[in-house]
Amino acid sequence: MNPVRSGLVKSPDAWQWSSYRATTGLSASPSFLSVSATLNLFGDAEPRVLRERFSAFVIAQPEDPVPVDRIRSNEQILGSLEFKERVTGGRLEVDDEV
């Protein structure tokens, strides 16, 4: 679970067990952490730009905030209603006891 979304901290840099601070250059990187491997996922640019892209990615709100609710649900098929209907061939049972 994301510690920010779950309300454990207000920002990613406040979570002490995260690599966020090292990856964004806010603190030194431990020897076991390959910051460059993560930053290279954000394109080919100067390290400063890659750190900014990484930070923006982590801070961004998800387009679909519903997945957390889906994970906590008792649904057997996870996904949008359209996806569920395709998977079930349109035979989607609705549980009214949610």
Rosetta blueprint (number, residue, H / E / L):
1 M L
2 N L
3 P L
4 V L
5 R L
6 S L
7 G L
8 L L
9 V L
10 K L
11 S L
12 P H
13 D H
14 A H
15 W L
16 Q L
17 W L
18 S L
19 S L
20 Y H
21 R H
22 A H
23 T H
24 T L
25 G L
26 L L
27 S L
28 A L
29 S L
30 P L
31 S L
32 F L
33 L L
34 S L
35 V H
36 S H
37 A H
38 T H
39 L H
40 N H
41 L H
42 F H
43 G L
44 D L
45 A L
46 E L
47 P H
48 R H
49 V H
50 L H
51 R H
52 E H
53 R H
54 F H
55 S H
56 A H
57 F H
58 V H
59 I H
60 A L
61 Q L
62 P L
63 E L
64 D L
65 P L
66 V L
67 P H
68 V H
69 D H
70 R H
71 I H
72 R H
73 S L
74 N L
75 E L
76 Q L
77 I L
78 L L
79 G L
80 S L
81 L H
82 E H
83 F H
84 K H
85 E H
86 R H
87 V H
88 T H
89 G L
90 G L
91 R L
92 L L
93 E L
94 V L
95 D L
96 D L
97 E L
98 V L
